[in-house]
């Protein structure tokens, strides 16, 4: 089963400060379970979870979907399907 992974890196760290792993089947059925601070953070960066879910279902996408670096905050967010 494929999972959506969201990894948040801060202060130039080699490893993620936060990792969220959500099975795609669960996310498709219950996208409202995602913590609001994560949804807000993603929306601020222009990321639409519903659009991502549609793309992964339609195109059977695997690997890194988005990698966002916010240099002013020294943050990086990686969204992938594994």
C-alpha positions as CSV (number, residue, x, y, z in Angstrom):
1,X,0.0,0.0,0.0
2,X,1.3,3.4,-0.9
3,X,1.8,6.2,1.7
4,X,1.9,9.9,1.4
5,X,4.9,11.2,3.4
6,X,5.4,14.8,4.5
7,X,8.8,15.6,5.9
8,X,9.7,18.9,7.5
9,X,13.3,20.0,7.9
10,X,14.3,23.0,9.9
11,X,17.5,25.0,10.5
12,X,19.4,23.1,7.8
13,X,19.1,19.7,9.7
14,X,20.1,16.6,7.8
15,X,17.1,14.7,9.2
16,X,13.5,15.8,9.4
17,X,12.2,17.5,12.5
18,X,8.7,16.1,11.7
19,X,7.6,13.2,9.5
20,X,3.9,12.4,8.8
21,X,3.1,9.1,7.1
22,X,-0.5,8.6,5.9
23,X,-1.7,5.6,3.8
24,X,-3.2,7.0,0.6
25,X,-6.3,4.9,1.0
26,X,-6.9,6.4,4.5
27,X,-6.1,9.9,3.3
28,X,-8.5,9.6,0.4
29,X,-11.3,8.6,2.7
30,X,-10.5,10.8,5.7
31,X,-8.3,13.7,4.6
32,X,-9.8,15.7,7.5
33,X,-7.6,13.7,9.9
34,X,-4.5,15.6,9.0
35,X,-3.4,18.0,11.7
36,X,-4.7,21.5,11.0
37,X,-1.2,23.1,11.4
38,X,0.1,20.9,8.7
39,X,-2.9,21.6,6.4
40,X,-2.4,25.4,7.0
41,X,1.3,25.2,6.4
42,X,0.7,23.3,3.1
43,X,-2.0,25.7,2.0
44,X,0.3,28.7,2.7
45,X,2.8,27.1,0.3
46,X,0.1,26.6,-2.3
47,X,-0.2,22.8,-1.8
48,X,-3.7,21.3,-2.4
49,X,-3.9,17.9,-0.8
50,X,-7.0,17.0,-2.7
51,X,-5.2,17.7,-6.0
52,X,-2.3,15.6,-4.9
53,X,-4.6,12.7,-4.0
54,X,-6.3,13.0,-7.4
55,X,-3.0,12.9,-9.2
56,X,-1.7,9.9,-7.3
57,X,-4.9,7.9,-7.9
58,X,-5.1,8.8,-11.6
59,X,-1.4,8.5,-12.6
60,X,-0.1,5.9,-10.1
61,X,2.7,8.4,-9.1
62,X,5.6,7.3,-6.9
63,X,8.5,9.2,-5.4
64,X,9.0,12.8,-4.6
65,X,6.0,15.0,-5.6
66,X,7.1,18.3,-4.2
67,X,10.2,19.8,-2.5
68,X,9.8,23.3,-1.1
69,X,12.6,25.3,0.3
70,X,11.7,28.4,2.2
71,X,15.1,30.1,2.6
72,X,14.0,33.0,4.7
73,X,12.8,30.5,7.4
74,X,15.6,27.9,6.7
75,X,12.9,25.3,6.2
76,X,12.3,22.5,3.7
77,X,9.2,20.4,3.1
78,X,9.3,17.2,1.0
79,X,6.1,15.5,0.0
80,X,6.4,12.0,-1.5
81,X,4.5,8.9,-2.3
82,X,6.3,5.7,-1.1
